[in-house]
Amino acid sequence: MSEPTAETPAETPADQPKTESHDPAVPAAYAAFMREGWGERDLDVPRHPVAEWAAARRARLAEAFPGERLVLPAGTYKVRANDTDYRFRPDTAHTYFSGNQTSDAVLVVEDGESVLYARPRSERDTDEFFRDRQYGELWAGRRPSAQEISDSLGIEVRHVKDLPSFEDDRKTRDITTDADLARVADELRLVKDEWEVAELQEACDITALGFEDSVREWDRAREFGERWIEGTFFRRARAMGNDIGYDSICAGGSHATTLHWIDNTGAIEPGRLVLLDMGVEGRNLYTADVTRTLPVDGTFTPLQRDLYDLVLTAQQKGIDAVRPGVPFLAAHNAAMEVLAHGLEDLGLLPVSAQEALDPESKVYARWTLHGTSHMLGMDVHDCGRAATEIYPKGDLAEGMVLTVEPGLYFQEDDLLVPEELRGIGIRIEDDILVTADGNRNLSASLPRTSADVEEWMGRHTAG
């Protein structure tokens, strides 16, 4: 990073630029010179395709709270270390209802009207323009103007400095503190509209390319380990999307039995399996969530194949159960039925499969560990603040998108399983859209059967 040519006073007033104590001094002559001689330059910010969709969403949200003022902030930067921040990612609800992805903005919905209070680019006659590390154009890039944001999103935009204090008698709800507003916002996001489905499909398609990239670089992965796969997938996510939707799980060998293994510091060893749970977040913030378990050698051993095919059968039963009107838990129950009987066939259950499946028992879950599904959208675990009677205890409806991802996990120190099973973890996950007459697998372009996985790996690793 280059060093700034600015200084920070001991206590920086709110209207002063954000600088650091080690920044060089800025003489008055230099400051004055930096404020002059700049031409006009507009940003090319086209009309955003989400504008009309977002307007309809705001209308539905307002209908749920008649006569009330609703406040949905985008959030601001979060410190990574000392004076460096994480890359900004706006709050999901804020972007869902406005389309805005700029930091420090606040959406206010009131009396059926909406105003986006945003932080546009600074004027050239201010110190912020050339000194501010967080918002200054010469430090952080050129932000759109209020008019450019308004034209793009089809919403009235005012400067965030003009955000009212809302100290009148009107009921005001802030989504960061109001549980009812957060609940309703999540419930409105459960059913995806046509535009959202297309965004999720694109995220899945890019994710498939990221998996292919990883396999094409299999020699490097075997040389450098899990980190190489993580980096390879991230490159694709950044090149074609916004980011990864969540920290990638690149779990070789026994790391696959840790459900959220994100350290990705291990080796990719011959004869083992590697579990890859990865998803691209698209440029409009919709994320895929896909898992494949691959044989490091490109071919499953007989034992690995048997276990993999068992998980695949469970997943397919789960997918087959997805359709409008069935309980959200239908996919989970169908998948667990298969896995429980499979564990019984392996001689692992202390009781029969049917006894193990009893909700008062569930001893089979020692080796399945997690639920089979979660909702998917702008958040990888989407709509988590919806009322539990709607999700997860409610029914599926056309337009919902959920994962189906059963797994088997045999810990390396589990003395209740044969030694040859210890350290094996297998999960297969796809993103499933509920359609009018059933479902559609949005991530179907990636192979799932053991034979197809082997053929796919051979094709992409050859040469």
C-alpha positions as CSV (number, residue, x, y, z in Angstrom):
1,M,0.0,0.0,0.0
2,S,1.2,3.5,-0.7
3,E,1.4,6.0,2.1
4,P,-1.0,8.9,2.4
5,T,-0.1,12.6,2.1
6,A,-2.3,13.7,4.9
7,E,-2.3,14.2,8.7
8,T,-4.8,13.4,11.4
9,P,-5.3,15.7,14.4
10,A,-5.4,14.1,17.9
11,E,-9.2,14.3,17.7
12,T,-10.8,14.3,14.3
13,P,-14.1,16.3,14.1
14,A,-16.9,14.5,12.3
15,D,-16.6,16.8,9.2
16,Q,-12.9,16.1,8.9
17,P,-11.5,13.4,6.6
18,K,-10.5,10.0,8.0
19,T,-6.7,9.9,8.1
20,E,-4.1,8.3,10.3
21,S,-1.6,9.6,12.9
22,H,1.4,8.6,10.8
23,D,0.2,10.5,7.7
24,P,2.5,13.4,6.6
25,A,1.4,17.0,7.1
26,V,-0.6,18.8,4.5
27,P,0.5,22.4,4.1
28,A,-2.2,25.0,3.4
29,A,-0.7,25.7,-0.1
30,Y,-0.9,22.0,-1.0
31,A,-4.5,21.7,0.3
32,A,-5.6,24.7,-1.7
33,F,-3.8,23.5,-4.8
34,M,-5.6,20.1,-4.6
35,R,-9.0,21.8,-4.6
36,E,-8.7,23.4,-8.0
37,G,-8.2,22.5,-11.7
38,W,-10.4,19.4,-11.9
39,G,-12.8,18.7,-14.8
40,E,-16.2,17.2,-14.6
41,R,-16.6,13.5,-15.0
42,D,-19.7,11.4,-14.6
43,L,-19.8,7.7,-13.9
44,D,-21.5,5.4,-16.3
45,V,-24.1,4.0,-14.0
46,P,-26.9,2.4,-16.1
47,R,-30.4,1.7,-14.9
48,H,-30.2,-1.4,-12.7
49,P,-32.5,-4.3,-13.7
50,V,-33.5,-4.8,-10.1
51,A,-35.1,-1.3,-9.8
52,E,-38.6,-2.3,-10.6
53,W,-38.4,-5.5,-8.6
54,A,-37.1,-3.6,-5.6
55,A,-39.9,-1.0,-5.8
56,A,-42.5,-3.8,-5.7
57,R,-40.7,-5.3,-2.7
58,R,-40.8,-2.0,-0.8
59,A,-44.5,-1.8,-1.5
60,R,-45.1,-5.2,0.1
61,L,-42.9,-4.3,3.1
62,A,-44.8,-1.1,3.6
63,E,-48.1,-2.9,3.5
64,A,-47.0,-5.1,6.4
65,F,-46.5,-2.0,8.6
66,P,-49.1,0.6,7.6
67,G,-48.5,4.1,9.0
68,E,-45.1,3.2,10.3
69,R,-41.6,4.3,9.3
70,L,-39.1,1.6,8.4
71,V,-35.4,2.1,8.5
72,L,-33.0,-0.3,6.8
73,P,-29.3,0.7,7.0
74,A,-26.6,-0.7,4.6
75,G,-24.0,-0.8,7.2
76,T,-20.4,0.5,7.1
77,Y,-16.9,-0.7,6.9
78,K,-15.6,-3.2,9.5
79,V,-12.0,-3.2,10.7
80,R,-9.9,-6.1,9.7
81,A,-6.7,-4.9,11.5
82,N,-5.7,-1.5,12.8
83,D,-6.3,0.9,9.9
84,T,-7.4,-1.6,7.3
85,D,-11.0,-2.6,6.7
86,Y,-12.6,-5.7,5.1
87,R,-14.1,-5.1,1.7
88,F,-17.6,-3.7,2.2
89,R,-20.6,-5.9,1.7
90,P,-24.0,-4.3,2.3
91,D,-26.7,-5.6,4.6
92,T,-28.8,-8.1,2.7
93,A,-32.2,-6.6,3.5
94,H,-31.0,-3.1,2.6
95,T,-29.9,-4.3,-0.8
96,Y,-32.9,-6.5,-1.4
97,F,-35.4,-3.6,-0.9
98,S,-33.3,-0.9,-2.6
99,G,-30.7,-2.5,-4.9
100,N,-28.1,-0.2,-3.4
101,Q,-24.6,-1.6,-2.7
102,T,-22.8,1.5,-1.5
103,S,-21.7,1.8,2.1
104,D,-23.2,4.0,4.8
105,A,-26.6,4.3,3.1
106,V,-30.0,4.1,4.9
107,L,-33.2,3.2,3.2
108,V,-36.3,4.8,4.7
109,V,-39.8,3.5,3.8
110,E,-42.6,5.7,5.0
111,D,-46.3,6.3,3.9
112,G,-45.7,4.2,0.8
113,E,-42.8,6.5,-0.2
114,S,-39.1,5.6,-0.1
115,V,-36.0,7.7,0.2
116,L,-32.4,6.3,0.1
117,Y,-30.1,8.4,2.2
118,A,-26.6,7.7,0.7
119,R,-23.1,8.9,0.9
120,P,-22.2,10.1,-2.6
121,R,-18.8,11.1,-3.8
122,S,-17.3,14.2,-2.2
123,E,-17.0,17.5,-3.9
124,R,-13.5,18.5,-5.2
125,D,-13.4,21.6,-2.9
126,T,-13.2,19.4,0.2
127,D,-10.2,17.7,2.0
128,E,-12.2,14.5,1.9
129,F,-11.6,14.3,-1.9
130,F,-7.9,13.8,-1.6
131,R,-7.2,12.9,2.1
132,D,-9.9,10.6,3.3
133,R,-8.7,6.9,3.4
134,Q,-12.3,5.5,3.5
135,Y,-14.3,7.7,1.2
136,G,-11.8,10.0,-0.6
137,E,-11.9,9.5,-4.3
138,L,-8.1,9.4,-4.6
139,W,-7.9,6.8,-1.9
140,A,-10.9,4.6,-2.3
141,G,-12.2,5.4,-5.8
142,R,-14.9,7.5,-7.3
143,R,-18.3,6.9,-5.6
144,P,-21.5,7.7,-7.6
145,S,-23.3,11.0,-7.2
146,A,-26.7,11.1,-5.5
147,Q,-28.3,11.7,-9.0
148,E,-26.4,8.7,-10.5
149,I,-27.6,6.4,-7.7
150,S,-31.2,7.7,-8.1
151,D,-31.2,7.3,-11.9
152,S,-29.8,3.7,-11.5
153,L,-32.1,2.5,-8.8
154,G,-35.2,4.5,-9.6
155,I,-35.5,5.9,-6.1
156,E,-35.2,9.3,-4.5
157,V,-31.7,9.8,-3.1
158,R,-30.6,12.4,-0.5
159,H,-27.3,12.8,1.3
160,V,-27.0,10.7,4.4
161,K,-25.9,13.8,6.3
162,D,-29.6,14.9,5.9
163,L,-31.0,11.7,7.5
164,P,-33.5,12.9,10.1
165,S,-33.3,12.0,13.7
166,F,-36.9,10.6,13.6
167,E,-37.8,12.1,17.0
168,D,-41.4,12.7,16.1
169,D,-44.4,10.7,17.3
170,R,-44.5,8.3,14.3
171,K,-43.7,4.6,15.0
172,T,-40.2,4.0,13.7
173,R,-38.7,0.5,13.2
174,D,-35.0,0.0,12.6
175,I,-34.3,-3.5,11.1
176,T,-31.0,-3.7,13.1
177,T,-33.0,-3.6,16.4
178,D,-36.6,-4.5,15.6
179,A,-37.2,-8.2,15.5
180,D,-40.6,-7.9,13.8
181,L,-39.3,-5.9,10.9
182,A,-36.4,-8.3,10.5
183,R,-38.8,-11.3,10.6
184,V,-41.1,-9.9,8.0
185,A,-38.2,-8.8,5.7
186,D,-36.9,-12.4,5.8
187,E,-40.3,-13.9,5.2
188,L,-40.8,-11.7,2.2
189,R,-37.5,-13.0,0.8
190,L,-38.4,-16.7,1.1
191,V,-40.1,-16.9,-2.3
192,K,-37.7,-15.8,-5.1
193,D,-39.0,-13.7,-8.0
194,E,-38.0,-14.4,-11.6
195,W,-35.0,-12.0,-11.5
196,E,-33.7,-13.7,-8.3
197,V,-33.9,-17.1,-9.8
198,A,-31.8,-16.0,-12.8
199,E,-29.2,-14.5,-10.4
200,L,-29.0,-17.8,-8.4
201,Q,-28.7,-19.8,-11.6
202,E,-25.8,-17.5,-12.7
203,A,-24.1,-18.0,-9.3
204,C,-24.5,-21.8,-9.7
205,D,-23.1,-21.7,-13.3
206,I,-20.0,-19.7,-12.2
207,T,-19.6,-22.0,-9.2
208,A,-19.5,-25.0,-11.6
209,L,-16.7,-23.3,-13.5
210,G,-14.8,-22.8,-10.2
211,F,-15.0,-26.5,-9.4
212,E,-13.7,-27.2,-12.9
213,D,-10.8,-24.8,-12.4
214,S,-9.9,-26.6,-9.2
215,V,-9.8,-30.0,-10.9
216,R,-7.8,-28.7,-13.9
217,E,-5.2,-27.6,-11.4
218,W,-5.3,-30.9,-9.5
219,D,-1.5,-31.4,-9.8
220,R,-1.0,-28.1,-8.1
221,A,-3.6,-29.0,-5.5
222,R,-1.7,-32.2,-4.7
223,E,1.5,-30.3,-4.4
224,F,0.3,-27.3,-2.3
225,G,-2.7,-28.8,-0.6
226,E,-6.1,-27.4,0.3
227,R,-4.9,-23.8,0.1
228,W,-4.4,-24.1,-3.7
229,I,-8.0,-25.2,-4.2
230,E,-9.3,-22.3,-2.0
231,G,-7.3,-19.8,-4.0
232,T,-8.2,-21.2,-7.4
233,F,-11.9,-21.1,-6.6
234,F,-11.7,-17.6,-5.2
235,R,-10.1,-16.4,-8.4
236,R,-13.1,-17.5,-10.4
237,A,-15.5,-16.0,-7.9
238,R,-13.8,-12.6,-8.1
239,A,-13.4,-12.7,-11.9
240,M,-17.0,-13.4,-12.7
241,G,-18.9,-12.6,-9.5
242,N,-18.6,-10.3,-6.4
243,D,-16.9,-12.7,-4.0
244,I,-17.3,-16.1,-2.4
245,G,-20.6,-16.5,-0.7
246,Y,-19.0,-18.0,2.4
247,D,-15.5,-19.2,3.4
248,S,-14.7,-22.2,1.1
249,I,-14.5,-25.6,2.7
250,C,-11.6,-27.5,1.1
251,A,-11.3,-30.5,3.3
252,G,-8.9,-33.3,2.4
253,G,-8.9,-36.6,4.2
254,S,-10.2,-36.5,7.8
255,H,-10.7,-32.7,7.6
256,A,-13.9,-33.7,5.7
257,T,-15.4,-34.9,9.0
258,T,-15.3,-31.3,10.4
259,L,-18.4,-29.7,9.0
260,H,-17.1,-26.2,8.6
261,W,-13.4,-26.8,8.0
262,I,-12.3,-23.4,6.6
263,D,-8.6,-23.4,7.7
264,N,-7.8,-25.2,4.5
265,T,-4.2,-25.8,5.6
266,G,-4.0,-29.5,5.0
267,A,-2.6,-31.8,2.4
268,I,-4.4,-33.4,-0.6
269,E,-3.1,-37.0,-0.2
270,P,-3.3,-39.9,-2.6
271,G,-5.9,-42.5,-1.8
272,R,-8.1,-40.1,0.2
273,L,-11.2,-38.1,-0.6
274,V,-11.5,-34.3,-0.6
275,L,-14.7,-32.6,0.2
276,L,-15.2,-29.2,-1.5
277,D,-18.1,-27.0,-0.3
278,M,-17.8,-23.8,-2.2
279,G,-20.1,-21.1,-3.7
280,V,-19.8,-18.0,-5.8
281,E,-21.6,-14.8,-4.7
282,G,-22.7,-13.0,-7.9
283,R,-22.4,-9.3,-8.5
284,N,-25.9,-8.8,-7.2
285,L,-25.1,-10.7,-4.0
286,Y,-26.9,-14.0,-4.7
287,T,-24.9,-17.0,-3.7
288,A,-24.6,-20.6,-4.7
289,D,-23.8,-23.3,-2.2
290,V,-22.5,-26.6,-3.7
291,T,-20.6,-29.5,-2.4
292,R,-18.8,-32.3,-4.2
293,T,-16.7,-35.1,-2.6
294,L,-13.9,-36.2,-5.0
295,P,-11.4,-39.0,-5.0
296,V,-7.9,-37.5,-4.9
297,D,-6.7,-40.2,-7.4
298,G,-9.5,-39.6,-9.7
299,T,-11.1,-43.0,-9.0
300,F,-13.0,-44.1,-5.9
301,T,-11.9,-47.2,-4.0
302,P,-14.6,-49.8,-3.7
303,L,-15.3,-48.7,-0.1
304,Q,-15.3,-45.0,-1.0
305,R,-17.7,-45.8,-3.9
306,D,-20.1,-47.7,-1.7
307,L,-20.3,-44.9,0.8
308,Y,-20.5,-42.2,-1.8
309,D,-23.3,-44.0,-3.6
310,L,-25.2,-44.3,-0.3
311,V,-25.0,-40.6,0.2
312,L,-26.0,-39.9,-3.4
313,T,-29.0,-42.2,-3.0
314,A,-30.0,-40.3,0.1
315,Q,-29.6,-36.9,-1.7
316,Q,-31.6,-38.0,-4.7
317,K,-34.4,-39.2,-2.4
318,G,-34.3,-35.8,-0.7
319,I,-34.4,-33.9,-4.0
320,D,-37.3,-36.1,-5.2
321,A,-39.2,-35.0,-2.1
322,V,-39.0,-31.3,-3.0
323,R,-42.2,-29.9,-4.4
324,P,-44.8,-27.3,-3.5
325,G,-47.0,-28.0,-0.5
326,V,-44.8,-30.5,1.3
327,P,-43.1,-29.7,4.6
328,F,-39.7,-28.0,4.4
329,L,-38.3,-31.0,6.3
330,A,-39.5,-33.5,3.7
331,A,-36.1,-33.6,2.0
332,H,-34.3,-34.1,5.3
333,N,-36.7,-36.9,6.3
334,A,-36.4,-38.7,3.0
335,A,-32.6,-38.5,3.0
336,M,-32.3,-39.6,6.6
337,E,-34.5,-42.6,6.0
338,V,-31.9,-43.8,3.4
339,L,-28.9,-43.1,5.5
340,A,-30.3,-44.7,8.7
341,H,-31.0,-47.9,6.8
342,G,-27.5,-47.7,5.2
343,L,-25.9,-47.4,8.6
344,E,-28.0,-50.4,9.8
345,D,-26.6,-52.4,6.8
346,L,-23.1,-51.4,7.8
347,G,-23.8,-52.9,11.3
348,L,-23.2,-49.6,13.0
349,L,-26.5,-48.8,14.7
350,P,-27.2,-50.0,18.2
351,V,-30.9,-50.4,17.3
352,S,-32.8,-51.0,14.2
353,A,-33.0,-48.2,11.6
354,Q,-36.7,-47.6,12.3
355,E,-36.0,-47.3,16.0
356,A,-33.1,-44.9,15.3
357,L,-35.3,-42.7,13.1
358,D,-37.7,-42.2,16.0
359,P,-37.5,-38.5,17.0
360,E,-36.9,-39.6,20.6
361,S,-33.8,-41.5,19.5
362,K,-32.0,-40.2,16.4
363,V,-28.9,-42.2,17.3
364,Y,-28.1,-42.5,13.6
365,A,-27.3,-38.7,13.6
366,R,-23.9,-39.6,15.2
367,W,-22.8,-40.1,11.6
368,T,-25.0,-37.6,9.8
369,L,-24.7,-34.6,12.2
370,H,-26.6,-31.9,10.4
371,G,-29.9,-31.0,8.7
372,T,-30.2,-31.8,5.0
373,S,-31.5,-28.4,3.9
374,H,-31.4,-24.7,4.4
375,M,-32.9,-21.8,2.4
376,L,-30.6,-20.1,-0.1
377,G,-30.6,-16.7,-1.6
378,M,-28.6,-13.5,-0.9
379,D,-27.5,-15.2,2.3
380,V,-26.0,-18.6,2.1
381,H,-28.2,-19.6,5.1
382,D,-31.1,-17.4,3.9
383,C,-34.1,-16.0,5.7
384,G,-33.0,-17.2,9.1
385,R,-35.1,-14.7,11.0
386,A,-38.4,-15.9,9.6
387,A,-40.9,-17.2,12.1
388,T,-40.1,-20.8,12.9
389,E,-43.7,-21.9,12.0
390,I,-43.0,-20.7,8.5
391,Y,-39.4,-21.8,8.2
392,P,-38.3,-24.5,9.1
393,K,-41.6,-25.8,10.3
394,G,-43.7,-24.6,7.4
395,D,-44.3,-25.9,3.8
396,L,-42.4,-25.4,0.6
397,A,-43.9,-23.0,-2.0
398,E,-43.1,-22.4,-5.7
399,G,-40.1,-20.1,-6.0
400,M,-38.3,-21.1,-2.8
401,V,-34.7,-22.3,-3.2
402,L,-33.1,-24.7,-0.8
403,T,-30.1,-26.9,-0.5
404,V,-30.2,-30.7,-0.3
405,E,-27.0,-31.9,1.2
406,P,-26.9,-35.1,3.2
407,G,-23.6,-36.4,4.4
408,L,-21.8,-39.2,6.3
409,Y,-19.0,-38.4,8.7
410,F,-16.8,-41.0,10.4
411,Q,-14.5,-39.3,12.8
412,E,-10.9,-40.6,12.9
413,D,-11.2,-41.3,16.6
414,D,-14.6,-43.0,16.5
415,L,-14.2,-46.4,18.1
416,L,-17.7,-47.4,17.2
417,V,-16.9,-47.8,13.5
418,P,-14.4,-50.1,11.7
419,E,-11.0,-48.7,11.3
420,E,-11.3,-48.5,7.5
421,L,-14.2,-46.0,7.9
422,R,-12.5,-43.7,10.2
423,G,-11.5,-40.3,8.8
424,I,-13.9,-40.5,5.9
425,G,-16.4,-37.6,5.3
426,I,-18.7,-37.4,2.3
427,R,-21.3,-34.7,1.5
428,I,-23.1,-34.0,-1.8
429,E,-25.0,-30.7,-2.1
430,D,-27.1,-29.1,-4.8
431,D,-29.3,-26.0,-5.0
432,I,-32.9,-26.8,-5.7
433,L,-35.6,-24.5,-6.9
434,V,-39.2,-25.4,-6.1
435,T,-41.2,-25.3,-9.3
436,A,-44.9,-25.5,-9.9
437,D,-44.8,-29.2,-10.6
438,G,-41.7,-30.3,-8.6
439,N,-38.2,-28.9,-8.6
440,R,-35.2,-27.9,-10.7
441,N,-31.6,-28.5,-9.8
442,L,-29.8,-25.2,-10.4
443,S,-26.4,-26.8,-10.0
444,A,-27.0,-29.8,-12.1
445,S,-24.2,-29.0,-14.5
446,L,-21.7,-30.5,-12.0
447,P,-21.7,-34.4,-12.1
448,R,-23.0,-36.3,-9.1
449,T,-22.9,-40.0,-9.7
450,S,-19.6,-41.7,-8.9
451,A,-19.1,-42.8,-12.5
452,D,-19.7,-39.3,-13.8
453,V,-17.4,-37.7,-11.2
454,E,-14.6,-40.0,-12.3
455,E,-15.2,-39.3,-16.0
456,W,-15.4,-35.5,-15.3
457,M,-12.2,-35.6,-13.2
458,G,-10.4,-37.6,-15.9
459,R,-11.5,-35.2,-18.6
460,H,-10.4,-32.1,-16.8
461,T,-7.1,-33.4,-15.4
462,A,-6.0,-34.9,-18.7
463,G,-3.1,-32.9,-20.3
